[in-house]
Amino acid sequence: MEITVITPSFNSERFIEQTMQSVALQRSDSLSVEHLIIDGGSKDSTAKIVEQFAHSDTRFISERDNGPADAINKGFALAKGKYISWLNSDDFYMPGALKRAVEVLEKKSSKAFCFGHCPIVDENGREIRKRITSFKEFWYPLSCRPLIRTLNYISQPAMIIRRAALEKAGPLRTDLKAAWDYDLTLRLWRYGGAVRVQPPALASFRWTPQSISGSNYKLQFTEELDCAISDAGKFAPTAVIHRFVAWGIVFCYDKMSSTESEK
C-alpha cells in the first residue's frame, strides 16, 4: 500500500529535518511512503538538509511558486499514492500514524478521508494551547457535514485523503490565503465524508507567531466563514451559527495573543 506525503517548503531549515524524520519513521514492509518536498526556492540551507536526510522515495523540487497552496497542488499532480496527505515543513507525524490511518481507510472504503488527534506545539516542541485542542476534540464524536460547516474542528496535519476522493474534489484554492485546507475539507465531505482515527495522536501542529494561524487568524476565520457560506448557503442555519462561532473564536484568540505577548 502506498501513501504520498506532500511537504510545502520555503526557508525551512529550522524544522525540516524533524518533519522528514517523522515521515521516514512511517515506512514499513506494509506501507510505502512517497515524500514530495515542494520548495519555493529556499535561500537558506533547506536543500542541503533535505539532501542529507532524503530517502530513495523522497523527491525534492525547488522552484518559485505562488505560496503553499500552489506548492501542494503541484504535489497533488505528481503524487502516486492511493492515499495522500500534506505535512507542513514545521509539523511532524507521530510514530506509526500513517499505518493506523490507512488501516482505518481500508476498513471504511466509502470515506473520503480520515482525521485524528493533533496537539499544538511551540517552536521547541512543547505542547501549548491545550484548551483549543480539547475544544476541537470535544466535537469529534459528533462529526458530520452540518457540524463541519458550522465549525472547523479538524486539524489538517492529521488528515489523510483517499486519492479517488481528492480527484473528484479538485485542488486547493490558491485565491485563499489561510483557509484553503478548510475549503478542501468541505468539498471532500461531498464524496464520502470522514472517519475518525482513535487516539493516540496522528500528528503535531506547530504554532508560532509567524505561522499563518499565528499571524493571520482573523483572515483565516473570515475566509472559513466565506467557505461555509459558499458550501451551505448564506442563510443556512449552519452558516448563520458559523458566523457567531467565528466571532467567538477570534475574540478568544485575541485574548490569548495579548496574554502571550505580555509574557
C-alpha positions as CSV (number, residue, x, y, z in Angstrom):
1,M,0.0,0.0,0.0
2,E,1.3,3.4,-0.9
3,I,0.7,6.9,0.5
4,T,2.1,10.2,-0.7
5,V,3.1,12.9,1.8
6,I,3.5,16.4,0.3
7,T,5.5,19.0,2.2
8,P,5.4,22.6,1.0
9,S,8.6,24.3,2.0
10,F,10.3,27.7,1.9
11,N,13.3,28.6,4.0
12,S,12.5,25.7,6.3
13,E,16.0,24.9,7.7
14,R,14.9,25.1,11.3
15,F,12.3,22.3,11.3
16,I,12.6,20.4,8.0
17,E,14.8,17.7,9.5
18,Q,12.3,16.8,12.1
19,T,9.5,16.8,9.6
20,M,11.5,14.5,7.3
21,Q,12.5,12.1,10.1
22,S,8.9,11.8,11.2
23,V,7.9,10.8,7.6
24,A,10.7,8.4,7.4
25,L,9.5,6.6,10.5
26,Q,6.2,5.8,8.9
27,R,7.8,3.5,6.3
28,S,7.4,-0.3,6.9
29,D,7.2,-3.5,5.0
30,S,3.4,-3.0,4.6
31,L,3.4,0.7,3.9
32,S,5.4,2.5,1.2
33,V,5.7,6.3,1.7
34,E,6.5,8.7,-1.1
35,H,7.6,12.0,0.2
36,L,7.4,15.0,-2.1
37,I,9.0,18.2,-0.8
38,I,7.9,21.1,-3.0
39,D,10.1,24.0,-2.2
40,G,9.5,27.6,-3.2
41,G,13.2,28.3,-3.9
42,S,14.7,28.5,-0.4
43,K,17.7,30.7,0.1
44,D,18.8,29.0,3.4
45,S,20.2,25.5,4.0
46,T,16.9,23.7,3.4
47,A,18.2,22.0,0.2
48,K,21.3,20.7,2.0
49,I,19.3,19.3,4.9
50,V,16.9,17.6,2.5
51,E,19.8,16.1,0.6
52,Q,21.3,14.8,3.8
53,F,18.1,13.1,5.1
54,A,16.5,12.1,1.8
55,H,15.2,8.6,1.3
56,S,15.1,6.8,-2.0
57,D,11.3,7.6,-2.1
58,T,11.9,11.3,-1.3
59,R,11.6,13.8,-4.2
60,F,12.8,17.4,-3.8
61,I,11.6,20.1,-6.2
62,S,12.7,23.7,-5.7
63,E,11.3,26.4,-7.9
64,R,9.3,29.6,-7.4
65,D,5.7,29.2,-6.6
66,N,2.7,31.2,-5.6
67,G,2.6,30.1,-2.0
68,P,1.9,26.9,0.0
69,A,-1.4,26.1,-1.7
70,D,0.2,26.3,-5.1
71,A,3.1,24.1,-3.9
72,I,0.7,21.5,-2.5
73,N,-1.3,21.4,-5.8
74,K,1.9,20.7,-7.6
75,G,2.4,17.8,-5.2
76,F,-1.1,16.5,-5.8
77,A,-0.4,16.4,-9.5
78,L,2.8,14.4,-9.0
79,A,1.5,12.1,-6.2
80,K,1.4,8.3,-6.9
81,G,-0.1,7.1,-3.7
82,K,-3.6,5.6,-3.2
83,Y,-3.8,7.9,-0.2
84,I,-2.4,11.5,0.0
85,S,-1.7,13.9,2.8
86,W,0.3,17.0,3.3
87,L,2.6,17.9,6.2
88,N,3.9,21.4,6.5
89,S,7.6,21.8,6.9
90,D,7.4,22.6,10.6
91,D,4.8,19.9,11.6
92,F,5.5,16.2,12.3
93,Y,3.9,12.8,12.4
94,M,3.7,10.5,15.4
95,P,5.3,7.1,15.0
96,G,3.0,4.7,13.2
97,A,0.4,7.4,12.4
98,L,0.1,6.8,8.7
99,K,-0.2,3.0,9.0
100,R,-3.0,3.4,11.5
101,A,-4.8,6.0,9.3
102,V,-4.5,3.7,6.2
103,E,-5.9,0.8,8.1
104,V,-8.9,2.8,9.0
105,L,-9.5,4.0,5.5
106,E,-9.1,0.4,4.2
107,K,-11.9,-0.7,6.5
108,K,-14.1,2.3,5.8
109,S,-13.8,2.3,2.0
110,S,-16.6,4.7,1.4
111,K,-15.0,7.5,3.3
112,A,-13.2,10.4,1.5
113,F,-10.6,11.0,4.3
114,C,-9.8,10.3,7.9
115,F,-8.6,12.6,10.7
116,G,-7.2,12.2,14.1
117,H,-6.0,13.9,17.2
118,C,-3.4,16.7,16.7
119,P,-1.9,18.6,19.6
120,I,-0.4,22.1,19.1
121,V,3.2,22.6,19.9
122,D,5.5,25.6,20.1
123,E,8.9,26.2,18.5
124,N,10.5,23.9,20.9
125,G,8.0,21.0,20.5
126,R,6.3,21.6,23.8
127,E,2.5,21.2,23.8
128,I,0.6,24.5,24.1
129,R,-2.9,25.8,23.7
130,K,-4.4,22.7,25.2
131,R,-7.8,24.3,25.6
132,I,-8.1,24.8,21.8
133,T,-7.1,21.1,21.3
134,S,-9.7,20.0,23.9
135,F,-12.3,22.2,22.3
136,K,-11.8,20.6,18.9
137,E,-11.7,17.1,20.3
138,F,-15.0,17.6,22.1
139,W,-16.7,17.6,18.7
140,Y,-15.0,14.5,17.2
141,P,-17.8,12.0,18.3
142,L,-20.4,14.3,16.7
143,S,-18.5,14.6,13.4
144,C,-20.9,15.2,10.4
145,R,-21.3,17.5,7.4
146,P,-23.6,20.0,9.2
147,L,-21.0,20.3,12.1
148,I,-18.0,20.8,9.8
149,R,-20.0,23.6,8.1
150,T,-20.5,25.2,11.5
151,L,-17.1,24.8,13.0
152,N,-13.7,23.7,11.6
153,Y,-12.7,21.2,14.3
154,I,-10.3,19.1,12.1
155,S,-6.6,19.7,12.2
156,Q,-5.1,19.5,8.7
157,P,-1.8,17.7,9.7
158,A,-3.8,14.8,11.0
159,M,-5.9,14.4,7.7
160,I,-5.2,11.6,5.3
161,I,-7.2,11.7,2.0
162,R,-8.3,9.0,-0.4
163,R,-6.9,9.8,-3.8
164,A,-10.1,9.0,-5.6
165,A,-12.0,11.5,-3.5
166,L,-9.4,14.2,-4.0
167,E,-9.6,13.8,-7.7
168,K,-13.3,14.4,-7.5
169,A,-13.0,17.3,-5.1
170,G,-10.3,19.1,-7.0
171,P,-7.2,21.1,-6.0
172,L,-6.7,23.7,-3.3
173,R,-8.0,27.2,-4.0
174,T,-5.0,29.4,-4.5
175,D,-7.0,32.6,-4.1
176,L,-7.4,31.9,-0.4
177,K,-4.7,32.9,1.9
178,A,-5.4,31.0,5.1
179,A,-8.4,28.7,4.7
180,W,-7.7,26.6,1.7
181,D,-7.4,23.4,3.8
182,Y,-10.9,24.0,5.3
183,D,-12.4,24.7,1.9
184,L,-11.0,21.4,0.7
185,T,-12.4,19.6,3.7
186,L,-15.9,20.9,2.9
187,R,-15.5,19.7,-0.7
188,L,-14.2,16.3,0.2
189,W,-17.2,15.8,2.5
190,R,-19.4,15.6,-0.6
191,Y,-17.6,12.5,-1.7
192,G,-17.9,10.2,1.3
193,G,-17.3,12.3,4.4
194,A,-14.8,11.5,7.1
195,V,-13.9,8.8,9.6
196,R,-12.1,9.5,12.9
197,V,-8.9,7.6,13.8
198,Q,-8.9,6.9,17.6
199,P,-6.0,8.1,19.8
200,P,-3.1,8.4,20.2
201,A,-2.5,11.5,18.1
202,L,-1.5,11.2,14.4
203,A,0.5,14.4,14.1
204,S,1.5,17.6,15.9
205,F,0.8,21.1,14.6
206,R,3.5,23.7,15.3
207,W,2.1,27.2,16.2
208,T,4.4,30.2,16.1
209,P,3.6,33.9,16.0
210,Q,4.9,33.9,12.4
211,S,2.8,31.0,11.1
212,I,-0.4,31.5,9.1
213,S,-2.6,30.7,12.1
214,G,-0.5,32.8,14.3
215,S,-0.3,36.0,12.2
216,N,-3.4,35.7,10.1
217,Y,-6.0,34.1,12.3
218,K,-8.6,36.9,11.7
219,L,-8.3,36.5,7.9
220,Q,-8.4,32.7,8.4
221,F,-11.7,32.7,10.2
222,T,-13.2,35.3,7.8
223,E,-12.2,33.0,4.9
224,E,-13.6,30.0,6.7
225,L,-16.9,31.7,7.1
226,D,-17.0,32.6,3.4
227,C,-16.2,28.9,2.6
228,A,-19.0,27.7,4.9
229,I,-21.5,30.1,3.3
230,S,-20.4,29.0,-0.2
231,D,-20.9,25.4,0.7
232,A,-24.2,25.6,2.7
233,G,-25.8,28.9,1.5
234,K,-25.8,32.4,3.1
235,F,-28.9,31.9,5.2
236,A,-28.4,28.2,6.0
237,P,-28.6,27.6,9.8
238,T,-25.0,26.2,9.8
239,A,-23.7,29.3,8.1
240,V,-25.5,31.6,10.5
241,I,-24.2,29.7,13.5
242,H,-20.7,29.7,12.0
243,R,-20.7,33.5,11.9
244,F,-21.2,33.7,15.7
245,V,-18.7,30.9,16.3
246,A,-16.1,32.7,14.2
247,W,-16.6,35.9,16.2
248,G,-16.3,34.0,19.5
249,I,-13.1,32.2,18.4
250,V,-11.5,35.4,17.1
251,F,-12.3,37.1,20.5
252,C,-10.6,34.2,22.3
253,Y,-7.6,34.3,20.0
254,D,-7.2,38.0,20.6
255,K,-7.2,37.4,24.3
256,M,-4.6,34.6,24.0
257,S,-2.4,36.6,21.8
258,S,-2.5,39.6,24.1
259,T,-1.7,37.3,27.1
260,E,1.2,35.6,25.3
261,S,2.7,38.9,24.2
262,E,2.8,40.0,27.8
263,K,4.9,37.0,28.9
